[in-house]
Structures are given as C-alpha cells and as structure tokens.
Amino acid sequence: MAAYTDLIMCLGVLVLFLAFPAAVGAFSRGAPPRGALVSIAVGGSMIVYANASRPGGYPLEEMPTLFLRVLTGA
C-alpha cells in the first residue's frame, strides 16, 4: 500500500502545481476559475489522503526522493 500512497502524493502535488497556472489564466481572462478550484480541491485531498495514510506523514525534505522513487520505480 505504501507504493500507492507515494504515487497518490506525487500526483496530488502535480495536480496542485498545475492548478495555479489555470487559476492565473482564468483570472487574466476575467472568467471564474472553476476548473482551477476543482483541481486545487482534488490535488489537496489527494495530498491529505496520502499524508494521513502513511504513519508519520511525509516530511518536506523527503519530497525530492519521493518523486525520484516514484518515477524510477525503485
């Protein structure tokens, strides 16, 4: 189960990271940022779920090695 929580954490961070350009684009067009808000909610809930599923949570210092571990499959 730990491998899936690592993947969920990485995907949540990625979704959250991609939501900010969508929000900026929506604000610059004068449109409501509905898609960005949904992405922020989904990414945030993925991060909270992964952090709650792992005993001790994910320290910030571990994020680069977590992404490498998920990408390389190690």
PyMOL Python script that loads the backbone (N, CA, C, O; Angstrom):
from pymol import cmd

cmd.read_pdbstr("""\
ATOM      1  N   MET A   1       0.814  -1.201   0.000  1.00  0.00           N
ATOM      2  CA  MET A   1       0.000   0.000   0.000  1.00  0.00           C
ATOM      3  C   MET A   1       0.854   1.261   0.000  1.00  0.00           C
ATOM      4  O   MET A   1       0.393   2.318  -0.430  1.00  0.00           O
ATOM      5  N   ALA A   2       2.076   1.166   0.470  1.00  0.00           N
ATOM      6  CA  ALA A   2       2.936   2.347   0.536  1.00  0.00           C
ATOM      7  C   ALA A   2       3.274   2.873  -0.848  1.00  0.00           C
ATOM      8  O   ALA A   2       3.413   4.083  -1.031  1.00  0.00           O
ATOM      9  N   ALA A   3       3.409   1.982  -1.826  1.00  0.00           N
ATOM     10  CA  ALA A   3       3.723   2.439  -3.175  1.00  0.00           C
ATOM     11  C   ALA A   3       2.579   3.265  -3.747  1.00  0.00           C
ATOM     12  O   ALA A   3       2.810   4.252  -4.445  1.00  0.00           O
ATOM     13  N   TYR A   4       1.362   2.869  -3.457  1.00  0.00           N
ATOM     14  CA  TYR A   4       0.228   3.629  -3.968  1.00  0.00           C
ATOM     15  C   TYR A   4       0.085   4.970  -3.271  1.00  0.00           C
ATOM     16  O   TYR A   4      -0.293   5.955  -3.907  1.00  0.00           O
ATOM     17  N   THR A   5       0.373   5.030  -2.003  1.00  0.00           N
ATOM     18  CA  THR A   5       0.289   6.320  -1.319  1.00  0.00           C
ATOM     19  C   THR A   5       1.382   7.265  -1.819  1.00  0.00           C
ATOM     20  O   THR A   5       1.169   8.475  -1.905  1.00  0.00           O
ATOM     21  N   ASP A   6       2.546   6.714  -2.146  1.00  0.00           N
ATOM     22  CA  ASP A   6       3.598   7.551  -2.731  1.00  0.00           C
ATOM     23  C   ASP A   6       3.142   8.108  -4.074  1.00  0.00           C
ATOM     24  O   ASP A   6       3.354   9.286  -4.362  1.00  0.00           O
ATOM     25  N   LEU A   7       2.524   7.275  -4.891  1.00  0.00           N
ATOM     26  CA  LEU A   7       2.024   7.723  -6.185  1.00  0.00           C
ATOM     27  C   LEU A   7       0.913   8.753  -6.021  1.00  0.00           C
ATOM     28  O   LEU A   7       0.875   9.746  -6.747  1.00  0.00           O
ATOM     29  N   ILE A   8       0.018   8.525  -5.084  1.00  0.00           N
ATOM     30  CA  ILE A   8      -1.071   9.477  -4.844  1.00  0.00           C
ATOM     31  C   ILE A   8      -0.509  10.814  -4.376  1.00  0.00           C
ATOM     32  O   ILE A   8      -1.005  11.865  -4.781  1.00  0.00           O
ATOM     33  N   MET A   9       0.515  10.789  -3.533  1.00  0.00           N
ATOM     34  CA  MET A   9       1.140  12.036  -3.081  1.00  0.00           C
ATOM     35  C   MET A   9       1.770  12.778  -4.257  1.00  0.00           C
ATOM     36  O   MET A   9       1.597  13.990  -4.383  1.00  0.00           O
ATOM     37  N   CYS A  10       2.492  12.075  -5.111  1.00  0.00           N
ATOM     38  CA  CYS A  10       3.131  12.727  -6.259  1.00  0.00           C
ATOM     39  C   CYS A  10       2.101  13.292  -7.222  1.00  0.00           C
ATOM     40  O   CYS A  10       2.264  14.406  -7.721  1.00  0.00           O
ATOM     41  N   LEU A  11       1.051  12.541  -7.485  1.00  0.00           N
ATOM     42  CA  LEU A  11       0.007  13.034  -8.388  1.00  0.00           C
ATOM     43  C   LEU A  11      -0.731  14.226  -7.788  1.00  0.00           C
ATOM     44  O   LEU A  11      -1.088  15.161  -8.505  1.00  0.00           O
ATOM     45  N   GLY A  12      -0.961  14.197  -6.486  1.00  0.00           N
ATOM     46  CA  GLY A  12      -1.613  15.323  -5.828  1.00  0.00           C
ATOM     47  C   GLY A  12      -0.784  16.595  -5.911  1.00  0.00           C
ATOM     48  O   GLY A  12      -1.319  17.676  -6.155  1.00  0.00           O
ATOM     49  N   VAL A  13       0.516  16.467  -5.710  1.00  0.00           N
ATOM     50  CA  VAL A  13       1.399  17.634  -5.811  1.00  0.00           C
ATOM     51  C   VAL A  13       1.410  18.146  -7.254  1.00  0.00           C
ATOM     52  O   VAL A  13       1.399  19.354  -7.488  1.00  0.00           O
ATOM     53  N   LEU A  14       1.433  17.230  -8.210  1.00  0.00           N
ATOM     54  CA  LEU A  14       1.445  17.626  -9.618  1.00  0.00           C
ATOM     55  C   LEU A  14       0.140  18.325 -10.007  1.00  0.00           C
ATOM     56  O   LEU A  14       0.170  19.349 -10.690  1.00  0.00           O
ATOM     57  N   VAL A  15      -0.991  17.789  -9.585  1.00  0.00           N
ATOM     58  CA  VAL A  15      -2.287  18.423  -9.879  1.00  0.00           C
ATOM     59  C   VAL A  15      -2.356  19.802  -9.235  1.00  0.00           C
ATOM     60  O   VAL A  15      -2.820  20.760  -9.854  1.00  0.00           O
ATOM     61  N   LEU A  16      -1.899  19.899  -8.009  1.00  0.00           N
ATOM     62  CA  LEU A  16      -1.903  21.188  -7.313  1.00  0.00           C
ATOM     63  C   LEU A  16      -0.974  22.187  -8.001  1.00  0.00           C
ATOM     64  O   LEU A  16      -1.294  23.371  -8.104  1.00  0.00           O
ATOM     65  N   PHE A  17       0.167  21.708  -8.465  1.00  0.00           N
ATOM     66  CA  PHE A  17       1.125  22.559  -9.161  1.00  0.00           C
ATOM     67  C   PHE A  17       0.534  23.079 -10.476  1.00  0.00           C
ATOM     68  O   PHE A  17       0.750  24.237 -10.832  1.00  0.00           O
ATOM     69  N   LEU A  18      -0.198  22.245 -11.189  1.00  0.00           N
ATOM     70  CA  LEU A  18      -0.780  22.653 -12.468  1.00  0.00           C
ATOM     71  C   LEU A  18      -2.051  23.482 -12.313  1.00  0.00           C
ATOM     72  O   LEU A  18      -2.499  24.097 -13.281  1.00  0.00           O
ATOM     73  N   ALA A  19      -2.630  23.512 -11.145  1.00  0.00           N
ATOM     74  CA  ALA A  19      -3.843  24.301 -10.927  1.00  0.00           C
ATOM     75  C   ALA A  19      -3.547  25.795 -10.863  1.00  0.00           C
ATOM     76  O   ALA A  19      -4.405  26.607 -11.209  1.00  0.00           O
ATOM     77  N   PHE A  20      -2.364  26.165 -10.434  1.00  0.00           N
ATOM     78  CA  PHE A  20      -2.058  27.587 -10.302  1.00  0.00           C
ATOM     79  C   PHE A  20      -1.972  28.313 -11.640  1.00  0.00           C
ATOM     80  O   PHE A  20      -2.506  29.417 -11.736  1.00  0.00           O
ATOM     81  N   PRO A  21      -1.332  27.767 -12.686  1.00  0.00           N
ATOM     82  CA  PRO A  21      -1.396  28.460 -13.984  1.00  0.00           C
ATOM     83  C   PRO A  21      -2.816  28.543 -14.536  1.00  0.00           C
ATOM     84  O   PRO A  21      -3.164  29.520 -15.199  1.00  0.00           O
ATOM     85  N   ALA A  22      -3.633  27.535 -14.272  1.00  0.00           N
ATOM     86  CA  ALA A  22      -5.023  27.581 -14.721  1.00  0.00           C
ATOM     87  C   ALA A  22      -5.783  28.695 -14.007  1.00  0.00           C
ATOM     88  O   ALA A  22      -6.602  29.380 -14.620  1.00  0.00           O
ATOM     89  N   ALA A  23      -5.517  28.877 -12.731  1.00  0.00           N
ATOM     90  CA  ALA A  23      -6.174  29.948 -11.980  1.00  0.00           C
ATOM     91  C   ALA A  23      -5.724  31.317 -12.472  1.00  0.00           C
ATOM     92  O   ALA A  23      -6.546  32.221 -12.616  1.00  0.00           O
ATOM     93  N   VAL A  24      -4.446  31.481 -12.730  1.00  0.00           N
ATOM     94  CA  VAL A  24      -3.932  32.760 -13.222  1.00  0.00           C
ATOM     95  C   VAL A  24      -4.520  33.064 -14.595  1.00  0.00           C
ATOM     96  O   VAL A  24      -4.897  34.203 -14.871  1.00  0.00           O
ATOM     97  N   GLY A  25      -4.599  32.048 -15.461  1.00  0.00           N
ATOM     98  CA  GLY A  25      -5.185  32.247 -16.783  1.00  0.00           C
ATOM     99  C   GLY A  25      -6.650  32.625 -16.711  1.00  0.00           C
ATOM    100  O   GLY A  25      -7.111  33.489 -17.457  1.00  0.00           O
ATOM    101  N   ALA A  26      -7.379  31.987 -15.824  1.00  0.00           N
ATOM    102  CA  ALA A  26      -8.798  32.318 -15.680  1.00  0.00           C
ATOM    103  C   ALA A  26      -8.979  33.735 -15.146  1.00  0.00           C
ATOM    104  O   ALA A  26      -9.844  34.472 -15.619  1.00  0.00           O
ATOM    105  N   PHE A  27      -8.177  34.114 -14.177  1.00  0.00           N
ATOM    106  CA  PHE A  27      -8.280  35.471 -13.638  1.00  0.00           C
ATOM    107  C   PHE A  27      -7.904  36.513 -14.694  1.00  0.00           C
ATOM    108  O   PHE A  27      -8.511  37.583 -14.749  1.00  0.00           O
ATOM    109  N   SER A  28      -6.915  36.211 -15.528  1.00  0.00           N
ATOM    110  CA  SER A  28      -6.497  37.185 -16.543  1.00  0.00           C
ATOM    111  C   SER A  28      -7.552  37.338 -17.634  1.00  0.00           C
ATOM    112  O   SER A  28      -7.656  38.406 -18.235  1.00  0.00           O
ATOM    113  N   ARG A  29      -8.327  36.305 -17.900  1.00  0.00           N
ATOM    114  CA  ARG A  29      -9.416  36.389 -18.875  1.00  0.00           C
ATOM    115  C   ARG A  29     -10.670  37.002 -18.262  1.00  0.00           C
ATOM    116  O   ARG A  29     -11.592  37.372 -18.990  1.00  0.00           O
ATOM    117  N   GLY A  30     -10.718  37.112 -16.980  1.00  0.00           N
ATOM    118  CA  GLY A  30     -11.898  37.616 -16.298  1.00  0.00           C
ATOM    119  C   GLY A  30     -12.950  36.554 -16.086  1.00  0.00           C
ATOM    120  O   GLY A  30     -14.095  36.872 -15.764  1.00  0.00           O
ATOM    121  N   ALA A  31     -12.585  35.300 -16.260  1.00  0.00           N
ATOM    122  CA  ALA A  31     -13.516  34.190 -16.089  1.00  0.00           C
ATOM    123  C   ALA A  31     -13.379  33.624 -14.676  1.00  0.00           C
ATOM    124  O   ALA A  31     -12.322  33.749 -14.057  1.00  0.00           O
ATOM    125  N   PRO A  32     -14.430  33.012 -14.173  1.00  0.00           N
ATOM    126  CA  PRO A  32     -14.305  32.380 -12.852  1.00  0.00           C
ATOM    127  C   PRO A  32     -13.417  31.133 -12.941  1.00  0.00           C
ATOM    128  O   PRO A  32     -13.548  30.348 -13.879  1.00  0.00           O
ATOM    129  N   PRO A  33     -12.533  30.952 -11.991  1.00  0.00           N
ATOM    130  CA  PRO A  33     -11.585  29.832 -12.048  1.00  0.00           C
ATOM    131  C   PRO A  33     -12.184  28.525 -11.523  1.00  0.00           C
ATOM    132  O   PRO A  33     -11.659  27.949 -10.570  1.00  0.00           O
ATOM    133  N   ARG A  34     -13.260  28.057 -12.124  1.00  0.00           N
ATOM    134  CA  ARG A  34     -13.926  26.854 -11.631  1.00  0.00           C
ATOM    135  C   ARG A  34     -13.047  25.615 -11.760  1.00  0.00           C
ATOM    136  O   ARG A  34     -12.919  24.832 -10.818  1.00  0.00           O
ATOM    137  N   GLY A  35     -12.445  25.444 -12.931  1.00  0.00           N
ATOM    138  CA  GLY A  35     -11.585  24.275 -13.134  1.00  0.00           C
ATOM    139  C   GLY A  35     -10.386  24.275 -12.208  1.00  0.00           C
ATOM    140  O   GLY A  35      -9.988  23.231 -11.692  1.00  0.00           O
ATOM    141  N   ALA A  36      -9.813  25.449 -11.998  1.00  0.00           N
ATOM    142  CA  ALA A  36      -8.664  25.555 -11.098  1.00  0.00           C
ATOM    143  C   ALA A  36      -9.073  25.237  -9.665  1.00  0.00           C
ATOM    144  O   ALA A  36      -8.323  24.587  -8.937  1.00  0.00           O
ATOM    145  N   LEU A  37     -10.248  25.686  -9.256  1.00  0.00           N
ATOM    146  CA  LEU A  37     -10.695  25.402  -7.887  1.00  0.00           C
ATOM    147  C   LEU A  37     -10.967  23.910  -7.693  1.00  0.00           C
ATOM    148  O   LEU A  37     -10.681  23.353  -6.633  1.00  0.00           O
ATOM    149  N   VAL A  38     -11.518  23.272  -8.717  1.00  0.00           N
ATOM    150  CA  VAL A  38     -11.728  21.826  -8.633  1.00  0.00           C
ATOM    151  C   VAL A  38     -10.386  21.103  -8.566  1.00  0.00           C
ATOM    152  O   VAL A  38     -10.225  20.151  -7.803  1.00  0.00           O
ATOM    153  N   SER A  39      -9.424  21.561  -9.368  1.00  0.00           N
ATOM    154  CA  SER A  39      -8.095  20.943  -9.347  1.00  0.00           C
ATOM    155  C   SER A  39      -7.408  21.138  -8.001  1.00  0.00           C
ATOM    156  O   SER A  39      -6.742  20.228  -7.507  1.00  0.00           O
ATOM    157  N   ILE A  40      -7.565  22.303  -7.410  1.00  0.00           N
ATOM    158  CA  ILE A  40      -6.982  22.554  -6.094  1.00  0.00           C
ATOM    159  C   ILE A  40      -7.619  21.644  -5.051  1.00  0.00           C
ATOM    160  O   ILE A  40      -6.932  21.108  -4.181  1.00  0.00           O
ATOM    161  N   ALA A  41      -8.935  21.471  -5.143  1.00  0.00           N
ATOM    162  CA  ALA A  41      -9.622  20.598  -4.186  1.00  0.00           C
ATOM    163  C   ALA A  41      -9.204  19.144  -4.361  1.00  0.00           C
ATOM    164  O   ALA A  41      -8.980  18.443  -3.375  1.00  0.00           O
ATOM    165  N   VAL A  42      -9.097  18.681  -5.608  1.00  0.00           N
ATOM    166  CA  VAL A  42      -8.710  17.292  -5.867  1.00  0.00           C
ATOM    167  C   VAL A  42      -7.257  17.060  -5.450  1.00  0.00           C
ATOM    168  O   VAL A  42      -6.959  16.087  -4.756  1.00  0.00           O
ATOM    169  N   GLY A  43      -6.358  17.942  -5.867  1.00  0.00           N
ATOM    170  CA  GLY A  43      -4.948  17.793  -5.502  1.00  0.00           C
ATOM    171  C   GLY A  43      -4.725  17.873  -4.007  1.00  0.00           C
ATOM    172  O   GLY A  43      -3.940  17.108  -3.447  1.00  0.00           O
ATOM    173  N   GLY A  44      -5.414  18.798  -3.361  1.00  0.00           N
ATOM    174  CA  GLY A  44      -5.281  18.927  -1.907  1.00  0.00           C
ATOM    175  C   GLY A  44      -5.804  17.710  -1.173  1.00  0.00           C
ATOM    176  O   GLY A  44      -5.206  17.260  -0.195  1.00  0.00           O
ATOM    177  N   SER A  45      -6.924  17.177  -1.646  1.00  0.00           N
ATOM    178  CA  SER A  45      -7.462  15.990  -0.975  1.00  0.00           C
ATOM    179  C   SER A  45      -6.576  14.767  -1.211  1.00  0.00           C
ATOM    180  O   SER A  45      -6.474  13.903  -0.340  1.00  0.00           O
ATOM    181  N   MET A  46      -5.938  14.685  -2.375  1.00  0.00           N
ATOM    182  CA  MET A  46      -5.001  13.584  -2.613  1.00  0.00           C
ATOM    183  C   MET A  46      -3.804  13.680  -1.670  1.00  0.00           C
ATOM    184  O   MET A  46      -3.344  12.669  -1.138  1.00  0.00           O
ATOM    185  N   ILE A  47      -3.306  14.886  -1.467  1.00  0.00           N
ATOM    186  CA  ILE A  47      -2.175  15.084  -0.562  1.00  0.00           C
ATOM    187  C   ILE A  47      -2.561  14.750   0.872  1.00  0.00           C
ATOM    188  O   ILE A  47      -1.803  14.094   1.586  1.00  0.00           O
ATOM    189  N   VAL A  48      -3.728  15.197   1.290  1.00  0.00           N
ATOM    190  CA  VAL A  48      -4.185  14.922   2.658  1.00  0.00           C
ATOM    191  C   VAL A  48      -4.388  13.418   2.852  1.00  0.00           C
ATOM    192  O   VAL A  48      -4.003  12.875   3.888  1.00  0.00           O
ATOM    193  N   TYR A  49      -4.987  12.741   1.867  1.00  0.00           N
ATOM    194  CA  TYR A  49      -5.205  11.297   1.979  1.00  0.00           C
ATOM    195  C   TYR A  49      -3.872  10.542   2.081  1.00  0.00           C
ATOM    196  O   TYR A  49      -3.709   9.668   2.933  1.00  0.00           O
ATOM    197  N   ALA A  50      -2.922  10.891   1.203  1.00  0.00           N
ATOM    198  CA  ALA A  50      -1.636  10.203   1.219  1.00  0.00           C
ATOM    199  C   ALA A  50      -0.885  10.473   2.514  1.00  0.00           C
ATOM    200  O   ALA A  50      -0.253   9.572   3.065  1.00  0.00           O
ATOM    201  N   ASN A  51      -0.950  11.700   3.001  1.00  0.00           N
ATOM    202  CA  ASN A  51      -0.262  12.052   4.238  1.00  0.00           C
ATOM    203  C   ASN A  51      -0.891  11.354   5.440  1.00  0.00           C
ATOM    204  O   ASN A  51      -0.188  10.965   6.372  1.00  0.00           O
ATOM    205  N   ALA A  52      -2.210  11.196   5.419  1.00  0.00           N
ATOM    206  CA  ALA A  52      -2.887  10.530   6.531  1.00  0.00           C
ATOM    207  C   ALA A  52      -2.717   9.019   6.474  1.00  0.00           C
ATOM    208  O   ALA A  52      -2.785   8.350   7.505  1.00  0.00           O
ATOM    209  N   SER A  53      -2.498   8.478   5.284  1.00  0.00           N
ATOM    210  CA  SER A  53      -2.363   7.029   5.138  1.00  0.00           C
ATOM    211  C   SER A  53      -0.996   6.513   5.553  1.00  0.00           C
ATOM    212  O   SER A  53      -0.851   5.332   5.867  1.00  0.00           O
ATOM    213  N   ARG A  54      -0.012   7.366   5.559  1.00  0.00           N
ATOM    214  CA  ARG A  54       1.341   6.938   5.912  1.00  0.00           C
ATOM    215  C   ARG A  54       1.629   7.290   7.358  1.00  0.00           C
ATOM    216  O   ARG A  54       1.451   8.439   7.763  1.00  0.00           O
ATOM    217  N   PRO A  55       2.071   6.321   8.138  1.00  0.00           N
ATOM    218  CA  PRO A  55       2.415   6.626   9.541  1.00  0.00           C
ATOM    219  C   PRO A  55       3.553   7.644   9.604  1.00  0.00           C
ATOM    220  O   PRO A  55       4.620   7.425   9.031  1.00  0.00           O
ATOM    221  N   GLY A  56       3.327   8.730  10.285  1.00  0.00           N
ATOM    222  CA  GLY A  56       4.336   9.774  10.394  1.00  0.00           C
ATOM    223  C   GLY A  56       4.240  10.825   9.310  1.00  0.00           C
ATOM    224  O   GLY A  56       4.860  11.882   9.425  1.00  0.00           O
ATOM    225  N   GLY A  57       3.482  10.565   8.265  1.00  0.00           N
ATOM    226  CA  GLY A  57       3.312  11.530   7.180  1.00  0.00           C
ATOM    227  C   GLY A  57       4.535  11.631   6.285  1.00  0.00           C
ATOM    228  O   GLY A  57       5.452  10.813   6.368  1.00  0.00           O
ATOM    229  N   TYR A  58       4.537  12.631   5.439  1.00  0.00           N
ATOM    230  CA  TYR A  58       5.635  12.885   4.506  1.00  0.00           C
ATOM    231  C   TYR A  58       6.336  14.172   4.909  1.00  0.00           C
ATOM    232  O   TYR A  58       5.743  15.246   4.814  1.00  0.00           O
ATOM    233  N   PRO A  59       7.577  14.091   5.354  1.00  0.00           N
ATOM    234  CA  PRO A  59       8.307  15.332   5.638  1.00  0.00           C
ATOM    235  C   PRO A  59       8.684  16.027   4.328  1.00  0.00           C
ATOM    236  O   PRO A  59       8.876  15.372   3.304  1.00  0.00           O
ATOM    237  N   LEU A  60       8.786  17.341   4.367  1.00  0.00           N
ATOM    238  CA  LEU A  60       9.087  18.124   3.175  1.00  0.00           C
ATOM    239  C   LEU A  60      10.452  17.758   2.585  1.00  0.00           C
ATOM    240  O   LEU A  60      10.643  17.826   1.370  1.00  0.00           O
ATOM    241  N   GLU A  61      11.381  17.379   3.426  1.00  0.00           N
ATOM    242  CA  GLU A  61      12.718  17.033   2.959  1.00  0.00           C
ATOM    243  C   GLU A  61      12.723  15.756   2.121  1.00  0.00           C
ATOM    244  O   GLU A  61      13.658  15.520   1.356  1.00  0.00           O
ATOM    245  N   GLU A  62      11.690  14.939   2.262  1.00  0.00           N
ATOM    246  CA  GLU A  62      11.640  13.668   1.555  1.00  0.00           C
ATOM    247  C   GLU A  62      11.010  13.786   0.163  1.00  0.00           C
ATOM    248  O   GLU A  62      11.061  12.826  -0.606  1.00  0.00           O
ATOM    249  N   MET A  63      10.424  14.923  -0.178  1.00  0.00           N
ATOM    250  CA  MET A  63       9.702  15.070  -1.446  1.00  0.00           C
ATOM    251  C   MET A  63      10.567  14.814  -2.684  1.00  0.00           C
ATOM    252  O   MET A  63      10.109  14.106  -3.580  1.00  0.00           O
ATOM    253  N   PRO A  64      11.790  15.348  -2.785  1.00  0.00           N
ATOM    254  CA  PRO A  64      12.579  15.048  -3.989  1.00  0.00           C
ATOM    255  C   PRO A  64      12.881  13.554  -4.139  1.00  0.00           C
ATOM    256  O   PRO A  64      12.796  13.017  -5.244  1.00  0.00           O
ATOM    257  N   THR A  65      13.227  12.889  -3.056  1.00  0.00           N
ATOM    258  CA  THR A  65      13.498  11.450  -3.164  1.00  0.00           C
ATOM    259  C   THR A  65      12.219  10.663  -3.407  1.00  0.00           C
ATOM    260  O   THR A  65      12.258   9.607  -4.037  1.00  0.00           O
ATOM    261  N   LEU A  66      11.095  11.156  -2.923  1.00  0.00           N
ATOM    262  CA  LEU A  66       9.817  10.510  -3.178  1.00  0.00           C
ATOM    263  C   LEU A  66       9.493  10.546  -4.667  1.00  0.00           C
ATOM    264  O   LEU A  66       9.097   9.533  -5.242  1.00  0.00           O
ATOM    265  N   PHE A  67       9.659  11.713  -5.295  1.00  0.00           N
ATOM    266  CA  PHE A  67       9.397  11.818  -6.725  1.00  0.00           C
ATOM    267  C   PHE A  67      10.342  10.930  -7.528  1.00  0.00           C
ATOM    268  O   PHE A  67       9.915  10.276  -8.480  1.00  0.00           O
ATOM    269  N   LEU A  68      11.601  10.900  -7.162  1.00  0.00           N
ATOM    270  CA  LEU A  68      12.551  10.027  -7.868  1.00  0.00           C
ATOM    271  C   LEU A  68      12.200   8.559  -7.696  1.00  0.00           C
ATOM    272  O   LEU A  68      12.313   7.770  -8.635  1.00  0.00           O
ATOM    273  N   ARG A  69      11.773   8.194  -6.487  1.00  0.00           N
ATOM    274  CA  ARG A  69      11.404   6.814  -6.222  1.00  0.00           C
ATOM    275  C   ARG A  69      10.167   6.407  -7.038  1.00  0.00           C
ATOM    276  O   ARG A  69      10.092   5.281  -7.531  1.00  0.00           O
ATOM    277  N   VAL A  70       9.218   7.305  -7.176  1.00  0.00           N
ATOM    278  CA  VAL A  70       8.015   7.001  -7.963  1.00  0.00           C
ATOM    279  C   VAL A  70       8.345   6.955  -9.451  1.00  0.00           C
ATOM    280  O   VAL A  70       7.864   6.076 -10.166  1.00  0.00           O
ATOM    281  N   LEU A  71       9.159   7.892  -9.917  1.00  0.00           N
ATOM    282  CA  LEU A  71       9.472   7.932 -11.345  1.00  0.00           C
ATOM    283  C   LEU A  71      10.356   6.772 -11.803  1.00  0.00           C
ATOM    284  O   LEU A  71      10.200   6.270 -12.916  1.00  0.00           O
ATOM    285  N   THR A  72      11.271   6.353 -10.956  1.00  0.00           N
ATOM    286  CA  THR A  72      12.165   5.266 -11.336  1.00  0.00           C
ATOM    287  C   THR A  72      11.616   3.905 -10.977  1.00  0.00           C
ATOM    288  O   THR A  72      12.094   2.893 -11.488  1.00  0.00           O
ATOM    289  N   GLY A  73      10.639   3.860 -10.122  1.00  0.00           N
ATOM    290  CA  GLY A  73      10.053   2.580  -9.722  1.00  0.00           C
ATOM    291  C   GLY A  73      10.896   1.813  -8.729  1.00  0.00           C
ATOM    292  O   GLY A  73      10.728   0.605  -8.560  1.00  0.00           O
ATOM    293  N   ALA A  74      11.795   2.509  -8.077  1.00  0.00           N
ATOM    294  CA  ALA A  74      12.680   1.842  -7.113  1.00  0.00           C
ATOM    295  C   ALA A  74      12.018   1.643  -5.781  1.00  0.00           C
ATOM    296  O   ALA A  74      12.631   1.097  -4.863  1.00  0.00           O
TER     297      ALA A  74
END
""", "prot")
cmd.dss("prot")
cmd.show_as("cartoon", "prot")
cmd.util.cbc("prot")
cmd.orient("prot")
